[in-house]
Amino acid sequence: MVRTDLQDRSPEEAVTVASLIDRNPALVGLRRQYEEQGFLFLPKGEGLFSQATLQDVAQIVIGEMSHPAAHCGRDPTHKVEVLEIVNDRAGAVPADASDIAPVMRMILGNKEMAVAMTYIAGLPEADPLHFRRCQAHFMEEGSLIGLHTDTASNSCYKLALSIGLSENYSGGEFVVMHRDGEHHRFHLNENDVVILDPEVPHEVKEVTAGVRVTLPIFWGTHNGTNGRQLFPSAHAFLNRFEEY
């Protein structure tokens, strides 16, 4: 199991792929499966997260979303509420956007997670990925997210991860376009995890009942400026979001 609490590790202790595999041999299989498919579906985070860690994450995120001062945006067309935790906007470097950003970095963006994500993505251990973006999606009945790739937001993204934070909803399937043209559909329940190649097209079907809550996280090759260029049509799209 990838340990997410580093308080019991001395600063001098090296974090390497070998040390992670020694503690969690399942990582080898996860990397092989990811290489073959371009995605992973981990029921209850199997092989990567402890249930205690995922429950802590859910409690923190949902608690923040219900806070009156939480910084949320709403897309009125698709009815998706977005809680920015760490944002990654065009022309800027990643920045904390919520009071819970530091604890999310500690739990999900620590050095061990960076090394594990880099290994699963099949990238060189010497250049670990960076925790660039983290946000929560709150999708009520009628909400959907259209077909897209995550690299459209930042070409440096090399791995995306989404954690399910809710149970009682219908519809809202996470649909992945496989490299062979097949569609793979997942109902993301609480503590389920999807890991995805950001270049693979995917979408979220319309939620037909209940509330779907997820936590998408994006890992990139550097922690510098997001080089994405916004065209006028993109600015118009972003202006549809209402802050409250």
FENRA-V231285 format. One record per pair of residues at least 24 apart in sequence whose ideal C-beta (glycine too) atoms are under 7 Angstrom apart, sorted by the first residue. I is the first residue (numbers start at 0). J is the second residue. Records with the same first field share a line. If there is no record, write none. Layout:
# FENRA-V231285
I = J / J
This chain:
# FENRA-V231285
0 = 49
1 = 47 / 48 / 111 / 112 / 115
2 = 111
3 = 52 / 106 / 107 / 109 / 112
5 = 109 / 111
14 = 110 / 111 / 114
15 = 114 / 124
16 = 114 / 118 / 124
19 = 111 / 114 / 115
26 = 115 / 118
29 = 119
30 = 118 / 119 / 121
33 = 119 / 194
34 = 121
36 = 177
37 = 178 / 196 / 199
38 = 175 / 193 / 194 / 195 / 196 / 199
39 = 193 / 194
40 = 185 / 193
41 = 191 / 192
42 = 191
43 = 190 / 191
44 = 190 / 192
47 = 192
48 = 192
50 = 190
52 = 106
53 = 162 / 190
55 = 106
56 = 106 / 107 / 162 / 214
57 = 164 / 189
59 = 99 / 102
60 = 135 / 164 / 214
61 = 164 / 212
63 = 97 / 99
64 = 135 / 137
70 = 96 / 97
71 = 243
72 = 240 / 241 / 242
73 = 240 / 241
74 = 239 / 240
75 = 239 / 241
76 = 239
77 = 142 / 143 / 144
78 = 139 / 141 / 142
79 = 136 / 138 / 142 / 144
80 = 137
81 = 134 / 136
82 = 134 / 135
83 = 134
84 = 133 / 134 / 135
85 = 132 / 133
86 = 132
87 = 131 / 132 / 153 / 217 / 225
88 = 225
89 = 225 / 227 / 228 / 229
90 = 224 / 225
91 = 224 / 225
92 = 222 / 223 / 224
93 = 131 / 132 / 222
103 = 133
104 = 130
107 = 216
116 = 158 / 218
119 = 158 / 194
120 = 157 / 158
122 = 157
128 = 157 / 158 / 218 / 219 / 220
129 = 218 / 219 / 221 / 222
130 = 218
131 = 217 / 218 / 219 / 222
132 = 217
133 = 216
134 = 215
135 = 212 / 214
136 = 212 / 213 / 215
137 = 210 / 212
138 = 171 / 206 / 210 / 211
139 = 206 / 210
140 = 206 / 207 / 208
141 = 205 / 206
142 = 205 / 206
143 = 203 / 204 / 205
144 = 202 / 203
145 = 202
146 = 200 / 202
147 = 200 / 202
148 = 197 / 198 / 199 / 200
149 = 197 / 217
150 = 197 / 198
152 = 227
153 = 219 / 225 / 227
154 = 226
155 = 219 / 220 / 221
156 = 197 / 217 / 218 / 219
157 = 197 / 218 / 219 / 220
158 = 194 / 197 / 218
159 = 195 / 197 / 215 / 217
160 = 192 / 194 / 216
161 = 187 / 193 / 213 / 214 / 215
162 = 192 / 213 / 214
163 = 187 / 188 / 189 / 190 / 191 / 213
164 = 189 / 212 / 213 / 214
165 = 189 / 210 / 211 / 212
167 = 209
168 = 206 / 208 / 209 / 210 / 211
169 = 207 / 208 / 209
170 = 204 / 205 / 206 / 207 / 208
171 = 203 / 204 / 206 / 211
172 = 204
173 = 201 / 203
174 = 201 / 202 / 204
175 = 199 / 201
176 = 200 / 201
187 = 213
